[in-house]
Amino acid sequence: MFYVQKTLEISASHHLSLSYESKCTRIHGHNWKITVFCKARELNADGMVVDFTLIKQKIKEPLDHADLNEVLPFNPTAENIARWVTEQIPLCYKAVVQESEGNIAIYEKDE
């Protein structure tokens, strides 16, 4: 099995729709770290699991310096973003989304 991991840093704002009162319902920003994990039994014709540039194009380009509420079709919690990341990248099985130093969400696909 071959594995690749790519970490991206983005700056983006968002606000959350919550069922309780919270300061997070107001627009605010983070310097996010998103780590993408992909795996494959065989390498593609170029000798890769997935091109790192593709990961950057699919994740960083639409999210960096964006209002996540405007570019994502769901409540942009770290958990929802982690799941969305795995859906954007072929062979991605796990994503880690860190919105701040101590706040990290992980989504891993069931196999």
N, C-alpha and C positions, 0 to 999 in steps of 0.2 A: 504494500500500500504506500502511495506517495501522499505527502501532506504539504500544504503551503499555508502560510499565515501572513496576513498583511494588516498593518495598523495605519489608520488614517487619522488625521486631526482636522476637525472642522470647527468653525465658529458659526453658531446659528442661534436664533431666538425661537421661542415657542411659548405657549401658555396651555395649561391643561384644563379640560372640562372635568370637574370632579363633583362627587355627590356630597361633599362637605366643604366647609370654608377653609381656604388655604391661600397663602401668598402666591402659590404656584399657578393660581388662576389668572394672575396678572402677567402680562408679557414680560419676559426676562430672557437672558441669554446664558449660554455655556460655551466653553471651549471643550468640545466633545472629543473623546478618543473612541474610535470604532475599530475593533479587531475582527477580521474575517478569517475563518478557518475553512479550507477546502481540502478534499481528498479524492483520490482516484486510484483504481487498481492499475490502470495503464495510462501512460502519458499520451497526449495528443500528438498530431503529426509534427508539431513544432518542438516536442520534447518537454511540454509543460502540463501541469495539472490545469491551470488557468492563468492567463496572462495578467500580471499585476496591473498593467495599464487598463485592462477591462474593469477590474475592481474599482480603480480610481474613477473611471468614467461613469460607472453605474451608481457609485455611492457618493464620492466627494463632490463631483461636479454639480449634481442637482441640489445638494444639501448645504454646501459651504456658503456662508454669508447669506443664508436664506431665512425666512420666517417659515419654520417647519409646518405650521398650521396651513400655510398657503400651498405647500408643495406635496404634502402627504395627505392621503384621503382617510385619515383616522386620527384619533386623539394621540398626539405625539409623546407618549410616555417612553421612557428608555426601553421598557419591555416590548412595546409595540414596534419601536424602531428596530430592535434586535431581530424580531421575527421578520420584518420587512426586508432587512439586509439579506437574510438567508434566502429569501424568495427572488432576489435580484441577480444573484451570482450562480452560474452553473456549478454544480458540485460543492456548493457551500453547505456545510452541515451544522455550523455553529457561528454565532456572532456574539461579541461582548461589546456592550455600549456603556461607556463611562461618561456620565454627564458632569461629574465633579469628583474631587479626590476620593471621597468615601462612598459615592453612589454609583453602583455598577449593576447592570442588568445583563443576564445571559439567556440566550435562547439557543436550544439545541434540538434539531429535528429528531423525531423518533425514527428508528430504522426498522 
